[in-house]
Amino acid sequence: MGRRSSADLWLAGGLIVVAVYFFSGYFTTVRFERERIQVQVGRGAVRISGLYEYRNRSWLPAVLTLGVPFPADQAHPAPAFPLLTEAVDGGGPVLIPYTSRGGEVRFRLFFRPQEVKRVRLEYEQPARLPNGRYLLTTTRAWRRPIEDASFTLLLPRCYALAASNYPLTALSAPGGRAAFSFSRDQFYPDRDWEFAWEERQPCVPAQQARFGQARLGQGGLS
């Protein structure tokens, strides 16, 4: 009787360990592989559109529990209503339920074996000063580089780039806007991306950024 009870305890303990491993999302075989970030600057706000690619490297199902913080301070309050969706090939975006707590968005994804998921996070953040910051060092929690990362900054015609702590390359953009970008392979950032702009001429309403017009493609990362 004692041996059977001991065996039952070991079995129950093993099942608990397996359940925690597969369903908690804190022990995961999912890897963060790529990201594409677009920052649009408007009067008094910035609009962030991020596309993130995650891959389950295992031949078993996996769960990913993730928290995404925002770079909030007195001059840049946390965004009120982030939009979180999954980009589905051949279909429209699917809303991902999340909780918002302590200045970050938390969500959970379920993966089939070897499955790739692309997640889009969009938010508009007030900017009471002409500068912004996008968090990069939080990705070091993955303890491995991102295979491919690219970042784009869009400014209205009446604004000029004042500073960036990452070297930027100028791009052509429609509507006379200014566009800048940088990209990295095997990216393991040691600092966040900080950027600033200045008004080079008085802005008129037609020159202000119309948020939502310039978006990254839903299909995937190239």
Secondary structure, 3 states (H helix, E strand, C coil): CHHHHHHHHHHHHHHHHHHHHHHCCCCCCEEEEEEEEEEEEECCEEEEEEEEEEEECCCCCEEEEEEEECCCECCECCCCCCEEEEECCCCCCEECCCEEECCEEEEEEEECCCCEEEEEEEEEEECCCCEEEECCHHHHHHCCCEEEEEEEEEECCCEEEEEECCCCEEECCHHHCEEEEEEEEEECCCCCEEEEEEECCCCCHHHCCCCCCCCCCCCCCC
